[in-house]
């Protein structure tokens, strides 16, 4: 997952998994910057200066990280901790959603899809404005406010007494994700932009942190739900979001201050041009290819959230607790795949790594309906998550390659907008397919979508260089 892998998903996450996903996605990089450590104080310069990049390749990633100045180390540490907390929280909720939605009637897969899709409505409305704001007025205020809003939404979800209340609370979670998501991704790009030659490895390492944290989430969430009810899991996620908000508020700003009117050109951030999402896409085949593959991944996440738990229950009577353990094993596989995918994307190219990871995801999803036991079911899911770890790291690095400093947050907001649009429709759609036809049909549809995404990505990116 991307969080991140998944939207932290996520992203739903849309997700470290994206995330970083998730969300979950918040592990994307940017262009080369000055050597003094981005964000060395409020308003530190963030203009690209490739000629001042540190020569870190000879010593490898480990020596590179050991050479970081204290402030940069603290910035990356806070972002890594935030990624871990968000991923943990997302994982706690995943195995609980079907049981939580079922408390107020027989909604089936469609009802689960509605609960999963609710945050996408708020994100669709706010993504563009949030990205523009982060590019013109700074990253930190939106990061802190977004985490605080998500905390309120999760607390409200825990206290909800109806399916309508749950959906309303999930709208608040989506608003927080829109406010903080693009800003956090842009902040990470600002901080790590002076290491483009290690971009994939850094993104993969951060993705691995998110996935390892996510690995504990489903087991913890399932056990908490089994002992105390599903509301407790949402309350715990709210606490984690509040902690992230406080930590983000302590960070120095990386976007330079806006110059006084009439005094020179000013910074890239101060002159951020407001462009529509269509204008951002126009003439940028790499960004187009990235969004095609993102779209396929998000459909897979929707199936993963809305259909896979129900399919597991139908095949081998899975409970939230047993699903939690299985998802934790899957996350470990993803945590192994993410750093490998990052290194491979640095060495062999983003596009080749994306095609390989996406193809493995499509094949494992295709085989999932044929699983007749917990062992085979789990094996296919482990392959899926390992492949998604590889895929997610390469996509994160590619997103960083595509994003220019003066419109970073807007491009990340565009990715979030695509995620939100798909999560508004896909969870309900795959749930309807499962209800009308079968759970297996929904999984086959996801496999076909992933395969089509790989083909589309390859066609758009084949004439571009890494």
Number of C-alpha atoms within 10 A of each C-alpha: 46 45 40 42 46 38 35 37 39 32 38 38 38 41 34 40 42 40 37 43 40 37 37 38 40 43 40 37 31 29 24 26 27 18 15 17 24 29 22 18 15 15 16 17 22 26 19 20 14 16 11 13 18 15 12 16 12 8 11 12 18 9 12 16 14 10 13 14 12 12 17 18 16 13 23 18 12 17 23 21 18 23 35 29 24 38 43 27 29 36 33 31 26 25 32 28 21 25 15 19 25 15 13 13 10 10 15 17 25 22 23 23 29 24 24 29 29 25 31 32 18 20 29 22 15 19 30 25 14 25 29 24 22 29 26 23 18 25 31 23 19 27 29 26 21 29 32 24 22 30 27 20 29 27 21 22 27 22 16 16 12 14 20 12 15 22 21 19 25 26 24 25 29 34 28 28 38 32 30 32 34 35 32 29 29 33 32 25 30 29 24 25 30 29 24 21 17 23 30 33 26 25 30 35 25 32 47 34 25 43 42 23 25 39 27 22 30 32 24 23 33 26 22 20 23 14 11 10 16 26 21 20 29 26 21 20 28 27 18 23 27 19 17 25 24 15 17 25 16 12 21 18 23 26 31 22 18 16 13 8 8 7 7 8 10 15 18 21 26 18 15 19 14 17 14 12 15 9 10 16 17 11 10 13 18 23 23 18 24 24 22 21 25 25 21 25 30 36 24 25 31 29 27 19 22 31 27 23 23 21 22 23 15 12 15 14 14 17 17 25 21 19 24 28 21 23 26 24 22 25 32 21 25 34 30 22 28 35 26 23 33 33 24 21 28 19 14 11 18 27 24 18 25 27 20 16 24 27 22 21 29 26 18 19 25 21 17 23 20 13 17 13 13 16 12 14 21 19 17 22 25 22 20 26 32 27 27 34 39 33 36 44 45 35 30 32 28 26 25 29 23 19 21 18 24 21 24 31 31 31 27 25 31 24 20 33 21 21 32 31 17 21 31 23 17 25 32 23 22 27 26 19 20 23 16 11 11 15 23 20 17 23 26 18 18 27 25 17 20 29 22 18 25 26 17 17 26 19 12 17 19 14 10 10 9 16
